[in-house]
Amino acid sequence: MTPLTIEKATSLTYRTELAMNNQKNADGTCVRWRVNGAVKTWKTQPERFEIPVKHGMYDFGYVTNKNYFYFHLNGSCPNCG
C-alpha cells in the first residue's frame, strides 16, 4: 500500500477512487471513497487543499492536508479487493 502524497492528492480528478486505511468493510476490504468534485487549493497557503469525496448515497466529506495520509489509491494494496 502506498499512502497518498500531497502531489498525488492535488492531481486527482473527478470520479477517481480512493481507499481509506483505517476503515474496513465487513469482508475486510478497504472502504472506497470517490472524488466528487474539483480539487480546491489556496495561493497564499500552497500546502492547503480540499478534495470533496463521497461514499455510498449519503456519506460525504473532504480529503484535506490534515487527513490525506489516511487514504491511498484504490487497488494499490492487497486489502482493497
C-alpha positions in Angstrom: 0.0 0.0 0.0 1.4 3.4 -1.0 -0.2 6.2 1.0 -1.4 9.3 -0.8 1.1 12.2 -1.1 0.3 15.9 -1.4 1.4 15.8 -5.1 -0.8 12.9 -5.9 -3.7 14.3 -3.9 -3.7 17.7 -5.7 -3.6 15.9 -9.1 -6.7 13.7 -8.5 -9.6 14.1 -11.0 -13.3 13.6 -10.8 -14.5 10.0 -10.1 -11.1 8.7 -9.0 -11.5 6.0 -6.4 -9.6 6.2 -3.1 -9.5 3.7 -0.3 -9.3 4.5 3.4 -6.6 2.9 5.6 -8.4 3.0 8.9 -11.9 1.9 7.8 -12.8 -1.7 6.7 -15.9 -3.2 5.1 -17.5 -6.3 6.7 -15.5 -8.6 4.4 -12.1 -6.9 5.4 -11.6 -4.8 2.3 -10.8 -1.1 2.5 -13.7 1.3 2.4 -13.8 3.1 -1.0 -14.4 6.8 -1.5 -14.8 8.6 -4.8 -13.7 12.1 -5.7 -16.9 14.1 -6.1 -15.6 17.4 -7.4 -12.6 19.6 -8.2 -9.6 20.0 -6.0 -9.6 23.3 -4.2 -6.2 24.9 -3.5 -5.1 28.2 -2.0 -2.5 30.6 -3.5 -1.5 32.1 -0.1 -1.2 28.7 1.5 0.3 26.2 -1.1 0.2 23.2 1.3 -3.5 23.6 1.9 -6.1 21.7 -0.3 -9.6 20.2 -0.1 -10.9 17.4 -2.2 -14.7 16.6 -1.9 -15.3 12.8 -1.7 -18.4 10.6 -1.2 -19.1 7.1 0.0 -22.5 5.5 -0.8 -25.5 7.7 -1.2 -25.4 9.9 1.9 -21.9 9.8 3.3 -19.6 12.6 2.1 -16.5 14.5 3.3 -13.2 16.1 2.3 -9.7 14.9 1.9 -7.6 17.7 3.3 -4.0 18.5 4.1 -4.8 17.3 7.7 -6.1 13.8 6.8 -4.7 12.8 3.4 -2.4 10.2 4.9 -5.4 8.0 5.8 -6.1 7.4 2.1 -4.4 5.5 -0.8 -5.4 4.9 -4.4 -7.9 2.0 -4.7 -6.2 -1.2 -5.8 -2.7 -0.3 -4.5 -2.9 -2.6 -1.5 -3.7 -6.3 -1.1 -6.7 -5.5 1.2 -8.6 -3.4 -1.4 -10.1 -6.4 -3.0 
